[in-house]
Amino acid sequence: MSGHVEAPESGNKKIALLIAVLALLLALAEIGGKQAENEAVSKNIEASNLWAFFQAKTIRGTVVRTATEAMELDLADTTDAAARDRMQKRIEAWKATATRYDTEPETNEGRKELAARAKAAEQKRDDYKARNENFEIASGLLQIGIVVVSASIITGVTLLAFVGGGLGAVALSFMGLALFAPHLLF
C-alpha cells in the first residue's frame, strides 16, 4: 500500500457540486418557508386582534346608542329646562361618540378603519401562506433531487443526475413563485 488516494472522477466532482448546489437551494427554501410561515402566523394574530378591537367598538357603539335612545325617552318626560339642557348635551355627546366609534380616520381606530386594517392583515397572511406552500413544494423537490442525484453516483446512471438537476430547476421555479407570484398556483 502506497497510501495513494485516487482522485474522484471528473463526473463525480460535477455530481458532488450539483448535490452541493441542491443542498444550498434546499437551505434557502427552508429559510424562506420558515420566514413565510412565521409572517403568516404574525399577520393572523394581527388580523384577530384587529377584529377583536372592531368587535369591542361595535359593543361600545351599541351601548352608547342604547343609552342615547333611553335618555331621549327620558328627555321627552322632563320638564325642568336645566335638566333638559344637560340631557340634550349628553345625548349630543353620546351621538358624537357613537359616530366616532363607527369611523375615526384621525386615529385609524373606528370600526370602518379597523375592518379595512383587519382585511389587509388577512390578505398579507394569505400571501405569506401561499409563499410558504410554494417554498414547501420547492423543499420537497430539492430533497428528492438530492436523493436522485446521489443515486446516480451509486448506480453510475448519469440520467439520474439530469433528472435530479431538473427537479432542482423546477424547485427554483417554485422559489421564484414564492417570492414574486405566490398566488399564481395557490
N, C-alpha and C positions, 0 to 999 in steps of 0.2 A: 504494500500500500504506500502510495506516494503522498497521500494527503491532499492530492489534487482534486478540487471540486469542479465538475463540469459546469460551464455557464449555461443557463437555461436557453432554450431555443429562442430565436427571434420571435416566432409566433406566440410562444408562451409569454414573452415580455409584453407583447401587444395585448394579449388577453388579460394579463395581470393589470395592465394600465386601464383597460376597459372596465374591469371589476372595480378598480380604484375610483374611476370617474362615476360609475353607477353608485358606488357607496357614498361618494360625496353628494351626488344628487339626492340620494335617499336621506342623508342627514339634513340637507336643505329642505326637502319635502316634509320631513318630520318636524323641523323647527317651524316652518310655515303653517303646517297643520295645527300644531300646538298653539301658536300665536292666534290663529283664526278661532280656534276653539275657546281660548281664554277671552278673546274680544267678544265672541258671541254670548258667552255667559255674562260678561260685564254689561253688554247692551241689553240683555234680557232683564237683568236686575234693574238697570236704569229705567227701562220701559215699565216694569212692575211698580217701581217707586213712583213714577210719574202718574200712572193710572191710579195708584192709591191716593196720591195728592189730589187728583181730579175728583175722585170719589168723596174725599173729605170736603172739597169745595162744594160739591153737589149737596152734601148733607147740610153743611153750614148755610148754603143758599136756601135750602128748603126750610130750615129752622127760622131764618130771618124773614122769609116771605110769609111763613105761617104766623109769626109774631106780628108782622105788619098787618096782616088781614085781621087778626084778633084785635089789635089796637084800633084799626079803622072802625070795627064794630063798636068798640067802647067809645070812640070819639063821637059817634052818632048819638050816644046816650048822655054825653057830658054837656052840661050847660055852663059850667064855670069857664069864663073866657081865658083866664091864665092857664088853667089845666088843658083846655083845648089847644092853646098855642104850644104848650110843652109837648103835648101828644102829637100834634101836627109836625113839629120839628123832629121828633123821634121817628115818626113814620117816614119822613123825607130822608133822614139819615139811614134808616134801615133799607129803604129802596135803593139808595146810592150804594150801600154795601152789597146788596144783592146783585146789582148791576156790575159792581167791581168783581164780585166772585165769578160772574159769567165771562167777563173779558177785562183783562188788565195788561195792556200792551207795555206799560212802563216797566213792570216787573217781570213780565212774561209768565205770570202765575195765575192768570184767570183760567177758567175751565176750557175756553176755546184755545188758548195758547198751550195749556197743559196737554190737551188732546193732540195738538199738532206735534208737540215735542215728543210725546209718547209714541206716536205713529212713526216719526223719524227714527227714534231709537229702535223700534221694531224692524224698520227697513234695514238699518245698519246690522242688526242682529241677524236678519235673514241673509244679508250679503256675506257676513262672516261665516255663517253656517254653510252656505254654498261654497265658499272658498275652502273651508275645511273638507267638505266632501270631495272636491277636486284634488286637494293635497292627499287625502286618504287613498284615492284611486292611484295617484302617482306613486305613493309609497308602496302599495301592493304590487304595481307593475315593476317597480325597481327591485323589490325583493325577489320577485320571480325571475327578473332579468339576471340578477346576480347568481341565482341558483343555476339557471340555464347556461350562462357563460362559464360558470365553474364546472359544470358537467362537460363542457366542450374540452376542457383540459384533460379530464379523466378519460373520456371516450375517444378523443382525437378527432371528433366530428366538428369541423370548422363551421358548418352551417349553424350549429347551436350558438356559436359566438355571434353570428349575424342576427339570429333570432333574438338573443339577449340584448344586443345593441339596438335592435328595432323596438323592443319593449321599452328600452331606456328613452328612445326618441319619442315614443307615444307618451311616456310618463312626463317628459319635458313639456310636451304639448299641454297636458293636464295642469302642470305647474303654471304655465303661461295663462291658461284659462282661469286658474285660481286667482291670479294677480290682476288680470285685465278684463275678463268677462266671466265672472263667477256664475252668472245665471244662464249662460248660453246652453248648458245641458241640464241644469237643475233649476 
